[in-house]
Amino acid sequence: MKIEIITPDKKVFDGEVKSVRVPGKKGSFQVLKDHAPIISTLDSGPVILVSPEGIETVMEIAGGVIEVKANKIILLADSVK
Amino acid sequence: MANLKAIRIRIASVKSTKQITSAMKMVSAAKLRKAQDKIVKLRPYANKLQEMLAGLSQSLADSNVENVYGRVSATEKVLIIVITSNRGLCGAFNSNVIKEAKRVISEKYYDQYHSGNLSLLTIGKHGFDHFRKLKMKMLPERNSLLNDLTFDNVAFLAQQVMDSFTAKDFDRVELVYNQFKNAAVQNLTSELFLPVTAISDGKIKAVPVDYIYEPGKEEIIQELIPKSLMIHFYKAVLDSFVAEHGARMTAMHKATDNATSMIKELTLLYNKARQATITNQILEVVSGAEALNG
C-alpha cells in the first residue's frame, strides 16, 4: 500500500506501508491492504504506520482528513509533530 | 570642465551603491526561490482538498448543506484585507496594491466607507502606515506574519477572520494582493474571500467512487470548507510574498543596470576631464618653451 502524508507546508511521508492506524472522528481505525474506499475526517492524535518490514512509526497529527482508494492512501494533516 | 576629484568620488560612490543593489538582488533571488518552493509544496495538499470537495459536492448536489461561510446578506459591513510588504525597495509593488485597494473601496464600497462600516486589515507595514495616515478604520496590524510565514500562523489569522464573519461582524471579506506571475510581472488581484457560495471551484473534477464517509458527508464537508478557506488565504499571502521578492529582484536588477550605465558615463566624463587637463598642461609647457625660443 502506498501512503502519502501531506501538510500545507510539506510532504511529510511518502512510501510503502503494511498498515496504518489513524485517529478517525468516530474512533481510531486501521487501514490494511484492500480496504474499501473511504473518506474520513481525523481528530488530533497518533498516526501509526507499519512498514512492510514491520517497523512502526508514530506521528502526532493535529486533525485532518484521510482518503483511501485502491490501496492508495492520502492523508491531509493540518500539522504533524 | 568638471572637477576631477569630484568625479572620482562620485564614481566610487556609485560603485558602492551598485555593489549593494546587486547583493540585494542576489538575496531576493534566493528568497524568491525559497518562497516559490512553499507554493509548490502547498499544491498537492490544495489540489487533493479541492478534489475531495468536488467529489463531495457532486454527490451532495440535491441536499442542502448548511454552510456558515456561505451566508449571503445585504452588504453592510465590509472588511478588506490588504497584503503589502514589510520592506521597501521593491518598485511599485506596494503602491500598486494600495491603489487597487482604494479603487475597490471607491468603486464597490463607497457607501459602506462613508457610513463607517468599512474596515481594513493590513498584512505588511507599508499598507498599514499608508492607511493609518488616512485615518481609515483599521484592525490591529499583522505585519509580523510575513517574518515567519507558516501555514499555522496564517491559518490562525484566517480563523479569526472567518470567526468574525460567522459572528456577523462583517458581511463581506475581500482580499487585495499581488499575485505572482513571474519575477517581473505581478497580477494585481482583488477577490472575494467570504462568503463562499460555490463549495468547489469546479476546476478539478473528481472521479466518482463509492466511498464510505465517516462520520458523514455533511460533517466532512463542514470540516473541509474552513480548511479550503484557510488554504485560499494562505495561498494569497504566499503569492504576495513570492511576488514581493520577485518585484524586489527586478527592481534591484534595474538599479544595478542603471548604476552600471552611470559608471560608464562618469568614467567617460572623467577621462575626458583628465585628457583636457593633460592637454592644458602640455600646452603650457610647449608655449613656455616656444616663448623662450622666440
Interface residues (C-beta under 8 A of the other chain):
Chain A: E4 I6 T7 P8 D9 K10 K11 G24 K25 K26 A36 P37 I38 I39 S40 T41 V65 E67 K69 I74 L76 D78 S79
Chain B: K38 K41 L42 P44 Y45 A46 K48 L49 M52 G55 L56 T150 F151 D152 A155 V209 D210 Y211 I212 Y213 E214 P215 E219 I220 E223 L224 K227 M230 I231 Y234
